[in-house]
Amino acid sequence: MYGLGVVKGMMVTLRHIFRPPFTVQYPEEVRPIPRRARTNLVWFEERCTGCSTCAQACPDGCILVATSPAEDGSLHIDRYEIDFRICMYCGLCVEACPYEAIQAGGTWKDVTAEFEAMYRDQDALTRFARNYLRESNYTYPNSQRVPDHVIQLIEQGS
């Protein structure tokens, strides 16, 4: 009986030994991120109107939006913060935003284990979005091209 188990185990090993490995040696090789993956949330300030639909849709309550009325009747965004420490990356905020101001995107190098770095205020979110746009050749995660006037603003701000 014991010998039969060893033979079965060796057959499984031999079957898999000639297949190519599916692990990659990160960071030398980087796997592409699937298009519909729920990765980091990227907030684009130029698209946000301050309607706080994303904050209302969030079941965790990890998005904070504080606005004040502007002179032209629109809303001025005073504070926009995302607490990734409690976010479960469900994507409801992405689906709820009518202006696509918050989208799922990012790369493997954006991952962090530092507890304090997972709480991002408006400045950190804006920096992250601008870096994302530079690295993605000024294309939003939903494959739309960034308008030229926004590209000029980003380049002037850096």
N, C-alpha and C positions, 0 to 999 in steps of 0.2 A: 504494500500500500504506500509506503513512504517513497519508494522509487518512482511510482507513477506521478506523484505530485511534483517531484523534481523534474521529471521529463516534461510535464505540462508547462511548468514555469520556464524551462529552457526553450520550449517551442515559442512561447510568447516573446521571449527575449530575442530569439533568432528572427522572428517575423519583423520586429521593429528595428533591428540593428542596421538593416540596409536602407531604411527610409531616410530621407534628408531631415536634418533637425529643423524644428520650427521655432526654436528659441533664437533670439538675436543677442549679440553682444553690445548692450547699450553702454556707453554713448557712441561707440564706433559705428554701429548700425542703428538707425532709427526707424521703427515701424511707422507706416503712415497711419494717421488717426482716421478712423472711419468717418464719413461725412455726417452721419446722424448720431455720432457719439455725444453723450452728455458730459462735456468737459467743462472747464472753467466758464464762468459767466463773464461776458465782456460787455461793459456799459459804454455806449457812445453818447457823449454829452451833447453833441451837435444834433442828434435825432430826438433827444428826450424833451418832452413838453412839461414834465412835472405833474402829469395827471395821476400818478401813484397807483395806476392799475396793477402794476407788477407787485407792489407792496400788498395790495388787497388780495391778490391771487395767491400769495405765498402762504402755504399752510404752516410753515415754521416761524413766520414773522421775522425773518432775518434781513429784510430790506427796509431801510428807513428813508423816507422821502419827506423833506420839509421844504415848503415853498412859501413865497410871498407874492402878492400881486405886483406886476410890473406896470409901468406907465402906459404901455401900449395895450393893456388888457390881458396880456398873456401872463403866465406864471414864471417867476424867477426861482430857480432851484437854489435854495440856501444850503441844504445838506442832502447828500445822497450817499448812503453807506450800505454795504453788504457784509454780513457776518457769516463768512464761509465755515466757521466752526460749527454752526448749527444747521447749515444748508444741507439738504439731502439730495440736491441736484435733480429734482423731479421735472424741471422744465416748465412748470405752470406759469412762472413769471414770463418766460420767453413766449409762450403761447398767448398770454394775456395782453402783451404790449402791442397796441395798435400801430405804433410807429417803428417797430423793430429796433428800439433803442437798446434793448438788452438781448443779447444773443449768446448761444453756447459756442465757445471757440477756445482756442489756446493750443499749446504744445506740451510735450512731455516735460520740458524744462521749466514750465510754470508751476509744477507740483512742488509743494513745500510741506514740511512737517513742523515748522515753527508755529507755535500756537498764536503768537501775537501777529504774525504776518498774514494770518487768515482773516483778520478783520480789516477791511479796506474802506477807507473814507473816500470822499469825492476826488481828492487829489491823486491818491493811489490808483483809483479806478481809471481816472483820465490818463495817467501815465501808462498804465497797463494797456489800455485801448490804443493809445498812440503807438506804443511799441508793437502791439499786435498788427496794426495796420501797416507799419513800416516793413515788418517781416513778411507779411502776406501780400506785398506789392500793391498796397492800397485797395484791397478787396475785402468786403465784409464777410463774416462767416457764412452768410446765406448766398454767397457768390455775386453779390451786387458790387459794382465798382463805386468807389468813393468819388463824390463830385470834385471837380478841379478846385473850386474855391475852398473846400474843406482841406484838401491836400496842401494848398498854399498856407492856410492857417496852421496846420500841423508843422509844416517845415519852418515857419516863422517862429513858432513857439519853442523849437528845439535848440 
